[in-house]
Amino acid sequence: MEEVVKPVDAEEQAAYFAVVVGASIERALADLLSLDATLFVWDQCLMSSFAATVPRVAATVFWCIKDALAACVEREEFVAVLYEQAKTIAVGRLQVSQPSSPKNHSERERVSRISGASRTSYRRNPTREEK
């Protein structure tokens, strides 16, 4: 007899995912990441905001372990792999998820207004007209 595969209910999957990941998001990923990675995340949160940083880092965590998560068949396996693999992510892999600090941008603008420096002096690759 052929096994009938039940279609995946997107709402049910989203609800399950929210339960699994939601608690970690509320704890700023402390239960998912290694101590060094957690301290990095919290440092970034204090420099910018928890609301902006935690979701960005969470997305980076999932991206870093996407292959292992994609291989999971059962929900329990997904959770186990998530908690196991997330602890192995190095701080350097999480650093790429962080944009430059908005505080640095405002400080640069303030300094450039005071010193008379042009805003284009902070660009990494000036255009031909600026050279």
Summary of the structure (lengths in Angstrom):
residues: 131
radius of gyration: 20.8
end to end distance: 73.4
largest distance: 79.5
contacts: 294
relative contact order: 0.10
helix: 67%
strand: 0%
